[in-house]
Amino acid sequence: MKIVAQAALVGAIVAYIISWRISLKRNWFWLNSVFIFILIYILKLYDLLGWSQLQKVFLLPGSIFRLNTRTYYVTNGAVMLAIGCFLLFSGKVKKFIDGKKAEEKRTANLKTTKSKTS
């Protein structure tokens, strides 16, 4: 089971790096990624993450295979990776994070477009 715990840590670090790079690319505040990584690490350390309740739902796809087999872990990992990628690249999440900044850009673009057509 040590390899599973190490894989979870490696997954969290990879997710942090991806999140940090996307934050820099989109000009979001990079400290948010650091704060969330530290928060998740502390919650996991003290077993306050709620994983014991959520694992019944998220590990359901792999349960059609025998427990602790390669197919079990690959199936569950693929499902969780798909959910993470969907949330990471979702347009609604991007709009939520951009918030007022995106709305201000849109308003400014509309004003310049109206002034050019007038």
Wavefront OBJ file of the C-alpha trace (Angstrom):
o trace
v 0.000 0.000 0.000
v 2.983 2.318 0.288
v 3.083 2.686 -3.485
v -0.536 3.918 -3.488
v 0.274 6.576 -0.878
v 3.318 7.648 -2.893
v 1.242 7.779 -6.075
v -1.265 10.039 -4.314
v 1.529 12.394 -3.271
v 3.020 12.406 -6.777
v -0.454 13.065 -8.202
v -0.964 16.014 -5.857
v 2.406 17.498 -6.809
v 1.725 17.074 -10.542
v -1.717 18.657 -10.106
v -0.113 21.568 -8.249
v 2.451 22.118 -11.008
v -0.234 22.038 -13.708
v -2.414 24.436 -11.714
v 0.509 26.781 -11.109
v 1.464 26.853 -14.791
v -2.106 27.547 -15.876
v -2.332 30.321 -13.279
v 0.790 31.957 -14.652
v -0.356 31.540 -18.249
v -3.762 33.134 -17.603
v -2.367 35.880 -15.341
v -4.175 34.559 -12.286
v -2.645 35.068 -8.868
v -0.150 32.210 -8.428
v -0.396 32.170 -4.638
v -3.892 30.642 -4.887
v -2.349 27.417 -6.209
v 0.177 27.344 -3.370
v -2.500 28.031 -0.759
v -4.772 25.255 -2.039
v -1.883 22.761 -2.229
v -0.906 23.473 1.378
v -4.540 23.336 2.520
v -5.148 19.983 0.820
v -1.898 18.601 2.260
v -2.845 19.637 5.814
v -6.394 18.304 5.481
v -5.055 14.996 4.165
v -2.447 14.843 6.934
v -5.113 15.064 9.650
v -7.637 12.947 7.710
v -10.121 15.828 7.389
v -10.411 15.686 3.612
v -13.549 13.537 3.650
v -12.054 10.938 1.342
v -13.469 8.050 3.375
v -16.997 9.118 2.384
v -16.182 10.154 -1.200
v -14.187 7.059 -2.125
v -17.361 4.976 -2.311
v -18.492 7.162 -5.215
v -15.192 7.794 -6.994
v -13.886 4.233 -6.758
v -17.124 2.690 -7.988
v -16.020 2.283 -11.651
v -13.044 0.129 -10.666
v -15.096 -2.026 -8.333
v -16.217 -4.209 -11.236
v -12.662 -5.596 -11.146
v -10.993 -7.373 -8.244
v -9.651 -5.132 -5.509
v -5.910 -4.290 -5.623
v -5.394 -5.327 -9.237
v -3.792 -3.225 -11.921
v -7.099 -2.800 -13.796
v -8.800 -1.576 -10.629
v -6.243 1.205 -10.158
v -5.989 2.116 -13.844
v -9.781 2.378 -14.194
v -10.194 4.491 -11.071
v -7.214 6.661 -11.995
v -8.539 7.243 -15.508
v -11.970 8.248 -14.206
v -10.508 10.656 -11.651
v -8.094 12.088 -14.233
v -11.003 12.666 -16.623
v -12.995 14.456 -13.913
v -9.975 16.595 -13.004
v -9.236 17.532 -16.613
v -12.888 18.376 -17.217
v -12.921 20.710 -14.214
v -9.524 22.178 -15.009
v -10.359 23.057 -18.606
v -14.050 23.870 -18.091
v -15.171 27.216 -19.470
v -17.399 27.879 -16.459
v -14.486 27.421 -14.065
v -12.349 29.797 -16.141
v -15.117 32.410 -16.131
v -15.560 32.019 -12.380
v -11.854 32.524 -11.704
v -11.584 35.431 -14.131
v -14.553 37.054 -12.408
v -14.769 40.843 -12.707
v -11.600 41.061 -14.748
v -13.209 39.222 -17.667
v -16.411 41.255 -17.331
v -14.426 44.499 -17.441
v -12.591 43.345 -20.573
v -15.864 42.404 -22.234
v -17.402 45.787 -21.375
v -14.336 47.609 -22.672
v -14.420 45.596 -25.912
v -18.096 46.388 -26.405
v -17.469 50.113 -25.881
v -14.622 50.172 -28.411
v -16.686 48.193 -30.914
v -19.629 50.605 -30.546
v -17.375 53.650 -30.922
v -15.832 52.228 -34.107
v -19.226 51.521 -35.687
v -20.646 54.947 -34.801
l 1 2 3 4 5 6 7 8 9 10 11 12 13 14 15 16 17 18 19 20 21 22 23 24 25 26 27 28 29 30 31 32 33 34 35 36 37 38 39 40 41 42 43 44 45 46 47 48 49 50 51 52 53 54 55 56 57 58 59 60 61 62 63 64 65 66 67 68 69 70 71 72 73 74 75 76 77 78 79 80 81 82 83 84 85 86 87 88 89 90 91 92 93 94 95 96 97 98 99 100 101 102 103 104 105 106 107 108 109 110 111 112 113 114 115 116 117 118
